[in-house]
Amino acid sequence: MNSNTWGRQPAITWMGVARSTYNDFLFSSLASRASLDVIYLKKSLASHPWELATPSYRIHSADDKGCMKLVAAADLLVVSGWTDFRWLLAPLLGARHQKRVFWTDTPDTRMHVGIRGQVRRAVMDYVFRTFDQIWSTGTVGCEALLRLGCPSSKVRAFPFFVDVDRALRLDPTEQKEIANFRLRHRSIASGNEVVFLCVGQLIRRKRFVDAIRALALSPRNTTLWIVGEGEEHERLKHAAVVLGVRNRVRHLGWLQPRDTLLANLAADVLVHPASYDPFPTVVLEAMSVGRPVIGCENAGSVVDRIVDGENGYIHTCGDYRGIASAMRKISESSEHLAALGKEAARTAAASSIELGFKRIQAVLHEPANNEIQFQ
């Protein structure tokens, strides 16, 4: 698809929380086909101190003068996240022809109890009535929206997108960096080491301890790299000592996006055992470079992208023995590992940024909901 397929270049205003690597990719790609202005509520997130390149799209702070004019003039207004209720009132400023979309991750239905839960439901009902479409990042999110009462005619899947062609553009220098990365963090001297990788905040719900437990039940040529920082760091180190795998676990700390890419390319398999994760992009990033994923069924992108035994493995929450079984199957057969990786890359390629462009183009051509409803 090129810019001509859009007809007149549409004006899009996108309201988000803060910059991220995956939103940068989406917005940079979209800016080449539309007049795009992104309004961020925060400059950055303390939990994700990314060092990001100068953006190729227009960025505004929510406090900037003129932001509301951008909202009012947009052909398409996208509001993402429930962070600030004022943003949910933005459709009041739009013209009658304006299309309005609300984009959310999987709603956590556990939060809809008590007085606060009733308030959240009232806000959600308002959103369901006011916006033309409600996007969620995946199948699990769309199903949650339907259970919460969103009309099925408005629900669409709009996942996070990653650069599925990045691995194809590696130059010789980068190939050497990958080899050096693996050499620098290896645990055993032999060449048959199989490296499993966890990426994310070191918090309890990520359950990286299950990966360490699984490692203790896996062949001795298996190694676990853990990328990230957080409150669970010492607990994870202690678990590795108690389980006798201290020398097979490498804590790499926080890595910036390019180094995380190197880690994915230098490792063999991603392990994502989180007890709850709406639509983790680490799964998408690993698959995009041909790495299979061992993931928990409670993660949205695992459910959407993994076919058990074909491009990875799915386990139930807390089933570290199931993780260990998958590790064993993979580590004992290089042919099986290669086949899983090839299929993972094929799956990732089917969810390219073009799908996002098509979804945006579709909403631009649908009739607008001209009635702003409060009850």
C-alpha positions as CSV (number, residue, x, y, z in Angstrom):
1,M,0.0,0.0,0.0
2,N,1.3,3.4,-0.9
3,S,0.0,6.9,0.1
4,N,-2.1,7.1,-3.0
5,T,-4.4,4.3,-1.7
6,W,-5.5,6.7,1.1
7,G,-6.9,9.2,-1.4
8,R,-6.5,12.6,0.2
9,Q,-3.9,12.4,2.9
10,P,-5.9,12.2,6.2
11,A,-5.2,14.3,9.3
12,I,-4.8,11.9,12.2
13,T,-4.4,13.0,15.9
14,W,-3.3,10.2,18.2
15,M,-3.4,10.7,22.0
16,G,-1.1,8.4,23.9
17,V,0.5,8.0,27.4
18,A,4.2,8.1,26.5
19,R,6.6,7.2,23.8
20,S,7.6,3.5,23.4
21,T,9.6,1.5,20.9
22,Y,6.5,-0.2,19.4
23,N,4.5,3.0,19.1
24,D,7.5,4.7,17.5
25,F,7.6,2.1,14.8
26,L,3.8,2.4,14.2
27,F,3.8,6.2,14.1
28,S,7.0,6.5,12.0
29,S,5.4,4.2,9.5
30,L,2.1,5.9,9.6
31,A,3.6,9.4,9.2
32,S,4.8,8.6,5.7
33,R,1.1,8.1,4.6
34,A,-0.9,10.6,6.7
35,S,-0.6,13.9,8.4
36,L,0.1,12.6,11.9
37,D,0.2,14.5,15.2
38,V,0.8,12.5,18.4
39,I,0.0,14.1,21.8
40,Y,1.6,12.4,24.8
41,L,0.5,12.8,28.4
42,K,4.0,12.1,29.8
43,K,7.5,12.6,28.5
44,S,8.6,9.1,29.5
45,L,7.7,6.2,31.8
46,A,10.0,5.6,34.9
47,S,9.5,1.8,34.5
48,H,10.8,1.9,30.9
49,P,13.7,4.3,30.6
50,W,14.1,3.9,26.8
51,E,16.7,6.0,24.9
52,L,14.8,6.6,21.7
53,A,16.0,8.3,18.5
54,T,14.6,11.6,17.3
55,P,11.1,10.9,16.1
56,S,10.2,11.1,12.5
57,Y,6.6,12.2,13.4
58,R,5.3,15.3,15.1
59,I,5.1,15.1,18.9
60,H,3.2,17.4,21.3
61,S,2.8,17.5,25.0
62,A,-0.7,17.4,26.4
63,D,0.1,20.9,27.9
64,D,1.1,22.4,24.6
65,K,-1.0,25.3,23.3
66,G,-2.8,24.3,20.2
67,C,-3.3,20.6,21.0
68,M,-7.1,20.9,21.2
69,K,-7.1,22.5,17.7
70,L,-5.3,19.4,16.4
71,V,-8.0,17.3,18.1
72,A,-10.8,19.3,16.6
73,A,-9.3,19.4,13.1
74,A,-8.5,15.7,12.8
75,D,-10.2,13.4,10.3
76,L,-9.4,10.5,12.7
77,L,-9.0,10.9,16.4
78,V,-7.4,7.9,18.3
79,V,-7.4,8.0,22.1
80,S,-5.3,5.2,23.7
81,G,-5.4,4.2,27.3
82,W,-7.6,5.1,30.3
83,T,-5.0,7.3,32.0
84,D,-6.7,10.7,31.9
85,F,-10.5,11.1,31.9
86,R,-10.2,14.5,30.2
87,W,-8.9,12.8,27.1
88,L,-12.1,10.8,26.9
89,L,-13.9,14.1,26.4
90,A,-11.9,14.9,23.3
91,P,-14.6,13.8,20.9
92,L,-16.7,16.7,22.0
93,L,-14.3,19.0,20.0
94,G,-14.4,17.0,16.8
95,A,-16.3,17.9,13.6
96,R,-19.3,15.8,12.6
97,H,-17.3,14.0,9.9
98,Q,-14.6,13.0,12.4
99,K,-14.0,9.3,13.0
100,R,-13.2,8.5,16.7
101,V,-11.4,5.4,17.9
102,F,-10.5,4.3,21.4
103,W,-7.6,1.9,21.6
104,T,-7.1,-0.2,24.7
105,D,-5.1,-3.2,25.9
106,T,-7.0,-6.1,27.4
107,P,-9.3,-4.6,30.1
108,D,-8.7,-6.0,33.5
109,T,-12.1,-7.2,34.6
110,R,-10.9,-7.8,38.1
111,M,-11.0,-4.0,38.6
112,H,-14.7,-3.7,38.0
113,V,-15.9,-4.4,41.6
114,G,-17.0,-2.1,44.4
115,I,-17.6,1.7,44.1
116,R,-14.5,2.3,42.1
117,G,-15.5,-0.5,39.8
118,Q,-18.9,1.1,39.2
119,V,-17.2,4.3,38.3
120,R,-14.9,2.5,35.9
121,R,-17.9,0.8,34.3
122,A,-19.8,4.1,33.9
123,V,-16.7,5.6,32.1
124,M,-16.4,2.5,30.0
125,D,-20.1,2.6,29.0
126,Y,-19.6,6.2,27.9
127,V,-16.6,5.2,25.8
128,F,-18.5,2.4,24.2
129,R,-21.3,4.8,23.2
130,T,-19.2,7.8,22.1
131,F,-16.4,6.3,19.9
132,D,-17.1,4.9,16.5
133,Q,-14.8,1.9,17.1
134,I,-13.1,0.3,20.1
135,W,-9.8,-1.3,19.3
136,S,-8.1,-3.9,21.5
137,T,-4.6,-5.3,21.1
138,G,-5.7,-8.9,20.5
139,T,-8.3,-11.6,20.6
140,V,-8.4,-11.8,24.4
141,G,-8.9,-8.1,24.6
142,C,-11.7,-8.1,22.1
143,E,-13.5,-10.9,24.0
144,A,-13.2,-8.9,27.2
145,L,-14.7,-5.8,25.6
146,L,-17.7,-7.9,24.5
147,R,-18.2,-9.3,28.0
148,L,-18.1,-5.8,29.3
149,G,-20.9,-4.7,27.0
150,C,-19.2,-3.1,24.0
151,P,-21.4,-3.6,20.9
152,S,-19.8,-6.2,18.6
153,S,-20.2,-3.9,15.6
154,K,-17.6,-1.6,17.2
155,V,-15.0,-4.1,18.3
156,R,-11.8,-4.5,16.2
157,A,-8.4,-6.0,16.8
158,F,-5.5,-3.6,16.4
159,P,-2.4,-5.2,17.9
160,F,1.0,-3.7,18.7
161,F,3.3,-3.9,15.6
162,V,7.0,-4.5,15.4
163,D,9.4,-4.4,12.5
164,V,9.1,-7.9,11.1
165,D,11.8,-7.3,8.5
166,R,14.5,-6.1,10.9
167,A,16.4,-9.4,10.9
168,L,16.6,-9.4,7.1
169,R,18.5,-6.1,7.2
170,L,21.4,-7.1,9.4
171,D,24.7,-6.2,8.0
172,P,28.1,-8.0,8.7
173,T,29.0,-5.7,11.5
174,E,25.7,-6.5,13.3
175,Q,26.2,-10.2,12.7
176,K,29.5,-10.0,14.4
177,E,28.0,-8.1,17.4
178,I,25.4,-10.9,17.8
179,A,28.2,-13.5,17.9
180,N,30.2,-11.5,20.4
181,F,27.0,-10.9,22.6
182,R,26.5,-14.7,22.8
183,L,30.2,-15.4,23.5
184,R,30.3,-12.7,26.2
185,H,27.3,-14.1,28.1
186,R,27.8,-17.9,27.6
187,S,27.8,-20.2,30.5
188,I,29.5,-23.3,29.1
189,A,32.5,-23.6,26.8
190,S,31.0,-26.2,24.5
191,G,29.2,-25.1,21.3
192,N,25.9,-26.9,22.0
193,E,24.6,-24.5,24.6
194,V,20.9,-23.6,24.1
195,V,20.1,-20.2,25.4
196,F,16.6,-19.3,26.8
197,L,15.7,-15.7,27.3
198,C,13.3,-13.8,29.6
199,V,12.7,-10.1,28.9
200,G,10.7,-7.7,31.0
201,Q,10.3,-5.9,34.3
202,L,11.5,-8.1,37.2
203,I,8.1,-8.0,39.0
204,R,6.2,-10.9,40.6
205,R,3.5,-11.3,37.9
206,K,6.1,-11.9,35.2
207,R,7.0,-15.2,37.1
208,F,10.5,-15.4,35.8
209,V,11.2,-17.6,38.8
210,D,9.2,-20.3,36.9
211,A,11.8,-20.2,34.1
212,I,14.6,-20.7,36.7
213,R,12.7,-23.6,38.2
214,A,12.3,-25.1,34.7
215,L,16.0,-24.6,34.0
216,A,16.8,-26.7,37.1
217,L,14.9,-29.6,35.5
218,S,16.5,-29.1,32.0
219,P,19.6,-30.5,30.4
220,R,22.9,-29.0,31.6
221,N,23.6,-27.5,28.2
222,T,20.7,-25.0,28.8
223,T,21.2,-21.5,29.9
224,L,18.8,-18.7,31.0
225,W,19.4,-15.0,30.3
226,I,17.2,-12.5,32.1
227,V,16.9,-9.0,30.7
228,G,15.3,-6.3,32.9
229,E,15.4,-4.7,36.3
230,G,13.0,-4.6,39.2
231,E,12.0,-5.6,42.7
232,E,12.3,-9.3,42.0
233,H,16.0,-9.2,41.2
234,E,17.4,-10.5,44.5
235,R,14.7,-13.1,44.8
236,L,15.5,-14.5,41.3
237,K,19.2,-14.6,42.2
238,H,18.4,-16.5,45.4
239,A,16.2,-19.0,43.6
240,A,19.0,-19.7,41.1
241,V,21.4,-20.4,44.1
242,V,18.9,-22.6,45.9
243,L,18.1,-24.6,42.8
244,G,21.7,-25.1,41.9
245,V,21.7,-23.3,38.6
246,R,23.5,-20.1,39.6
247,N,26.2,-20.6,37.0
248,R,23.6,-21.2,34.3
249,V,21.6,-18.0,34.9
250,R,22.9,-14.6,33.5
251,H,21.3,-11.3,34.7
252,L,21.9,-8.8,31.9
253,G,20.1,-5.9,33.5
254,W,18.1,-3.2,31.6
255,L,18.9,-3.1,27.9
256,Q,18.1,-0.4,25.4
257,P,16.1,-1.4,22.3
258,R,19.0,-2.2,20.1
259,D,20.7,-4.3,22.7
260,T,17.5,-6.1,23.4
261,L,17.4,-6.9,19.7
262,L,20.9,-8.3,20.0
263,A,19.8,-10.4,23.0
264,N,16.9,-11.9,21.0
265,L,19.2,-12.7,18.0
266,A,21.9,-14.2,20.2
267,A,19.5,-16.3,22.2
268,D,17.6,-19.3,20.9
269,V,14.2,-19.2,22.6
270,L,12.1,-16.6,24.5
271,V,10.4,-17.8,27.7
272,H,7.4,-15.7,28.9
273,P,5.7,-17.3,31.9
274,A,3.7,-14.2,33.1
275,S,0.6,-14.8,35.2
276,Y,-1.0,-11.8,33.5
277,D,0.2,-9.8,30.6
278,P,-2.4,-8.2,28.2
279,F,-0.4,-8.3,24.9
280,P,3.4,-8.4,25.5
281,T,5.4,-7.1,22.7
282,V,8.5,-9.1,23.7
283,V,6.7,-12.1,22.2
284,L,6.2,-10.3,18.9
285,E,9.8,-9.1,18.8
286,A,11.2,-12.6,19.5
287,M,9.1,-14.2,16.8
288,S,9.9,-11.4,14.3
289,V,13.6,-12.5,14.4
290,G,12.7,-16.2,14.1
291,R,12.8,-17.2,17.8
292,P,10.2,-19.6,19.1
293,V,8.4,-18.7,22.4
294,I,7.5,-20.8,25.4
295,G,4.7,-18.7,26.8
296,C,1.9,-18.7,29.4
297,E,-1.7,-18.9,28.2
298,N,-2.5,-15.8,30.3
299,A,-0.5,-13.5,27.9
300,G,-2.6,-12.1,25.0
301,S,0.0,-12.2,22.3
302,V,0.9,-15.8,23.3
303,V,-2.7,-16.9,22.7
304,D,-2.9,-14.9,19.4
305,R,0.4,-16.0,17.9
306,I,1.6,-19.3,19.4
307,V,0.5,-22.7,18.0
308,D,1.6,-25.2,20.5
309,G,4.4,-27.4,19.1
310,E,4.5,-25.5,15.8
311,N,6.1,-22.1,16.5
312,G,6.5,-22.5,20.3
313,Y,4.8,-24.0,23.3
314,I,2.0,-22.8,25.6
315,H,1.8,-23.7,29.3
316,T,-0.6,-23.0,32.1
317,C,0.2,-20.4,34.8
318,G,2.8,-21.7,37.2
319,D,3.5,-25.0,35.3
320,Y,7.3,-24.8,35.4
321,R,7.4,-28.6,34.7
322,G,5.6,-27.8,31.4
323,I,8.2,-25.2,30.7
324,A,11.0,-27.7,31.5
325,S,9.4,-30.2,29.1
326,A,9.4,-27.7,26.3
327,M,13.0,-26.7,27.1
328,R,14.0,-30.4,27.0
329,K,12.4,-31.0,23.6
330,I,14.0,-27.9,22.1
331,S,17.5,-28.5,23.6
332,E,17.6,-32.1,22.5
333,S,17.0,-31.4,18.8
334,S,18.6,-28.6,16.8
335,E,16.3,-29.6,13.9
336,H,13.2,-29.1,16.0
337,L,14.6,-25.7,17.2
338,A,15.2,-24.6,13.7
339,A,11.7,-25.7,12.5
340,L,10.0,-23.8,15.4
341,G,12.1,-20.7,14.6
342,K,11.2,-20.8,11.0
343,E,7.5,-21.1,11.7
344,A,7.7,-18.3,14.3
345,A,9.2,-16.0,11.7
346,R,6.4,-17.0,9.3
347,T,3.8,-16.2,11.9
348,A,5.3,-12.8,12.6
349,A,5.5,-11.9,8.9
350,A,1.7,-12.4,8.6
351,S,1.2,-9.6,11.1
352,S,3.1,-6.8,9.4
353,I,2.4,-3.1,9.8
354,E,0.3,-3.3,6.6
355,L,-2.5,-4.8,8.7
356,G,-2.5,-1.6,10.8
357,F,-2.7,0.6,7.7
358,K,-5.6,-1.4,6.4
359,R,-7.5,-1.1,9.7
360,I,-6.9,2.7,9.8
361,Q,-8.0,3.0,6.2
362,A,-11.2,1.0,6.9
363,V,-12.3,3.2,9.8
364,L,-11.7,6.3,7.7
365,H,-14.2,5.0,5.1
366,E,-16.9,4.0,7.6
367,P,-19.8,6.3,8.6
368,A,-19.1,8.4,11.7
369,N,-21.0,8.2,14.9
370,N,-22.3,11.8,15.1
371,E,-24.1,11.5,18.4
372,I,-22.1,12.3,21.5
373,Q,-24.0,10.4,24.2
374,F,-23.6,10.8,28.0
375,Q,-26.3,8.4,29.2
